[in-house]
Amino acid sequence: MNASILIIDDSAVAREMLRDVLERCGLFASFFEAGNGREALALLAEHAVDIILCDLNMPGMDGFQFLTELKKQQKLQETPVIMLTGAEDRDQKITGLEKGASDYVTKPFDPGELIARVKVQLKIKSLQDRLRESNRMLEQLSLTDPLTGLANRRFFVDALDKAFKRSRQDEIPLALAIVDLDYFKLVNDTYGHQAGDDVLIKVANLLRQNLRPFDIIARYGGEEFAVLLPHTELQTALAITERLRFRVSKVSFSDDLTDLNISISIGLAALPLPHVTTVDQFMRLADDSLYQAKHNGRNRVEFHQP
């Protein structure tokens, strides 16, 4: 296994005994040791471990104090801790479990029992890690457009709300662009919906490639994309969106779409605007500018002028 363990005990002899038992069973590839809780926390700041064996009575920082400090650190809260306690310390065992210990082993320990309890905690941690990863992937999927791989409308609305509040509070420039493919219905009607999907994917990739790393782009719905340009004043936003419009107008396709020419219309709004106090107002300005771009002939960028 590639698992790692941290053994905390003020007795070097006890640490060696624990390590010998665990090395023989082949559960761990990496072993770390500390003489008290304070040393252990310093070590955990540098190294990730899968499980911790911790003695209760230690100088400097005992097991209870260590558990308390461990649970304050979010990245370490889920690390299982098996406490090492004396045979008669019933109340201390209960206190340890209440403070967040996953299990305990009585000293002097039985090697078979120690290994069994360690295996159980490793199994639980593995299952919890897999569950967290599955939840993370599900959350990611819930915020991603399945066709283009861009962020979806739900993600963008949340990002826009946060960016708008920061812009208003700290007087930070912020630009918002709504991008719409021109005559996209004609693409679907002429070439079919699969071809339409291919066009959306290619345009999405082109937009993403021509934006800055900190810009946020999402498929907002159908053939419409939304772009958030943080820390960006109007003139810079105009240059960026005009570049996007030009690059899309020059894109070429292969196979059955070689004769297809596409373009985009873009509506743009930029903060600060004293009369804009809500996200809805900000979005409406970008939408109105998009309408003007469509009305004025398409394949152009229009922007809100205070």
TIMIDO-572612 format. One record per residue (C-alpha): residue in one letter; x, y, z. Coordinates in steps of 0.001 Angstrom, whole numbers, padded with zeros to 6 digits, always signed. Layout:
# residues N
aXYZ...
This chain:
# residues 306
m+000000+000000+000000n+001013+003644-000435a-000561+004735+002841s+001290+006797+005443i+001020+006893+009227l+002067+009261+011994i+002973+007763+015386i+002889+010220+018309d+004358+009072+021620d+006872+010611+023998s+008534+007201+024393a+010962+006317+021609v+010704+002668+022685a+006910+002713+022311r+007173+004319+018887e+009654+001675+017771m+007387-001150+018979l+004397+000287+017131r+006415+000783+013973d+007834-002748+014060v+004362-004258+014273l+002984-002117+011462e+006002-002597+009204r+005591-006368+009394c+001983-006217+008196g+002913-004159+005137l+000134-001585+005484f+002255+001534+005112a+004851+002876+002733s+005698+005921+004859f+006160+006316+008620f+006390+009586+010536e+007085+010008+014250a+006625+012777+016813g+007294+013009+020547n+004233+015124+021406g+001266+016900+019889r+003118+020095+019086e+005789+018245+017109a+003042+016295+015348l+001213+019440+014205a+004439+020884+012828l+005051+017660+010923l+001487+017574+009574a+001975+021050+008169e+004579+019538+005828h+003323+015991+005250a-000084+014427+004593v-000831+011175+006412d-003674+008677+006179i-003932+007780+009864i-002521+008851+013222l-001675+006803+016315c-001520+009132+019295d-000587+008491+022926l-002785+010233+025460n-000291+011292+028129m+002605+013326+026718p+004554+016404+027820g+004222+019709+025998m+000913+018896+024310d-001027+015802+025310g-003415+013752+023202f-006524+015741+024156q-004889+019050+023265f-003617+017565+020023l-007114+016429+019035t-008515+019873+019790e-005909+021601+017618l-006211+019003+014861k-009954+019524+014487k-009416+023277+014031q-007637+022628+010727q-010075+021839+007962k-007685+019795+005850l-006879+017545+008837q-010355+017142+010312e-011068+013907+008446t-007768+012212+009327p-008558+009241+011606v-006855+009254+015004i-006484+006119+017111m-005722+006990+020725l-003365+004877+022838t-004702+004689+026413g-004141+002782+029634a-006361-000173+030512e-008170+001617+033344d-008684+004977+031632r-012386+004503+030771d-013327+008151+031287q-010351+009295+029258k-011345+006974+026408i-014809+008495+026363t-013377+012015+026427g-011042+011170+023560l-013880+009853+021422e-015958+012945+022210k-013058+015166+021134g-012864+013468+017761a-010766+010326+018132s-011873+007587+015745d-010930+004661+017995y-008592+003666+020801v-006142+000867+021575t-005353-000129+025142k-001723-000315+026276p+000011-002676+026477f-001464-003350+023040d-002121-006660+021344p-000470-006609+017870g-003407-008393+016245e-005937-005985+017716l-003819-002966+016747i-003538-004110+013131a-007253-004910+012938r-008272-001496+014269v-005838+000279+011951k-007200-001650+008964v-010768-000686+009857q-009885+003018+010052l-007947+002885+006782k-010935+001236+005106i-013313+003869+006471k-010996+006669+005333s-010709+005138+001862l-014491+004968+001551q-014862+008539+002813d-012213+009788+000375r-013975+008083-002523l-017310+009530-001424r-015846+013036-001191e-014309+012673-004648s-017625+011446-006056n-019407+014388-004449r-016785+016759-005829m-017257+015344-009316l-021041+015562-009021e-020756+019173-007884q-018437+019898-010806l-020880+018275-013219s-023734+020310-011773l-021809+023492-012635t-020611+022437-016103d-022343+022529-019463p-022175+018924-020734l-021860+019867-024423t-019122+022505-024385g-017390+021790-021076l-017771+025446-020135a-019318+026616-016897n-023098+026572-016973r-025642+029276-016228r-025908+028318-012548f-022159+028735-012023f-022053+032005-013948v-024939+033608-012076d-023207+032890-008777a-019837+034162-010052l-021460+037320-011435d-023232+038021-008166k-019980+037748-006179a-017973+039801-008673f-020663+042501-008807k-020662+042865-005024r-016852+043108-004925s-016876+045665-007719r-019445+047849-005974q-017838+047551-002552d-014214+048109-003575e-014823+050203-006722i-013147+047596-008921p-013782+047725-012696l-015877+044842-014024a-017102+044098-017536l-019868+041751-018671a-020352+040515-022237i-023254+038532-023674v-022236+036647-026831d-024780+035215-029272l-024224+033243-032484d-025841+034929-035452y-028467+032987-037426f-027775+029814-035479k-031250+028422-036162l-030340+028431-039837v-027300+026267-039059n-029483+023678-037336d-032126+023793-040075t-029581+023492-042899y-026990+021099-041517g-028775+019350-038655h-028546+019522-034890q-025377+017421-034685a-023617+019946-036881g-025072+022695-034703d-023557+021028-031640d-020179+020824-033408v-020348+024543-034153l-021171+025355-030519i-018258+023259-029296k-015806+024874-031715v-016971+028393-030874a-016837+027634-027133n-013244+026391-027446l-012278+029426-029526l-013758+031835-026997r-012031+030059-024122q-008664+030067-025896n-008846+033806-026563l-009749+034898-023051r-007433+035533-020127p-006934+032831-017457f-008935+034766-014856d-011879+035575-017143i-015025+033490-016678i-016982+032154-019641a-020171+030123-019523r-022738+028724-021884y-025672+030796-020773g-028309+029045-022824g-028779+027684-026353e-026367+029539-028630e-025685+032265-026050f-022516+032634-023981a-021742+034964-021089v-018286+036342-020322l-017185+037988-017086l-014086+040177-017305p-012840+041029-013784h-010686+044127-013166t-011444+045270-016713e-012435+048769-017803l-014681+049432-020787q-011962+050196-023349t-010032+047035-022510a-013251+045010-022585l-014020+046438-026021a-010622+045347-027319i-011070+041841-025877t-014583+041336-027225e-013713+042774-030632r-010860+040253-030825l-013307+037471-029962r-015716+038635-032653f-012943+038777-035265r-011540+035328-034405v-014962+033699-034651s-015645+035381-037995k-012482+033752-039401v-013109+030231-038107s-013357+027477-040721f-014950+024048-040656s-014271+020773-042413d-016255+018041-044151d-019899+018984-044751l-019437+022398-043123t-016659+023757-045345d-018974+026383-046841l-020279+027528-043425n-019414+031019-042236i-020464+032055-038758s-020378+035246-036735i-021265+036460-033279s-022916+039551-031881i-021784+040868-028507g-023443+043130-025988l-021161+044746-023431a-021549+046654-020162a-018871+047771-017729l-018760+049016-014166p-018519+051369-012392l-021873+052862-013295p-023387+054997-010505h-026985+054277-011538v-026474+050476-011592t-027099+049101-008129t-028220+045513-008821v-026948+042532-010800d-030201+042455-012767q-029667+046019-013915f-026110+045207-014963m-027254+042133-016886r-030048+044091-018556l-027564+046659-019871a-025491+043900-021504d-028663+042318-022923d-029834+045655-024315s-026435+046156-025941l-026712+042692-027515y-030110+043661-028901q-028526+046742-030447a-025798+044621-032013k-028452+042392-033589h-030540+045385-034668n-027548+047156-036227g-026603+044278-038504r-025037+041522-036368n-021363+040475-036340r-020522+043472-034169v-019900+044612-030591e-022213+047167-029033f-021753+048585-025543h-023731+050552-022998q-022775+054216-022946p-023791+056079-019774
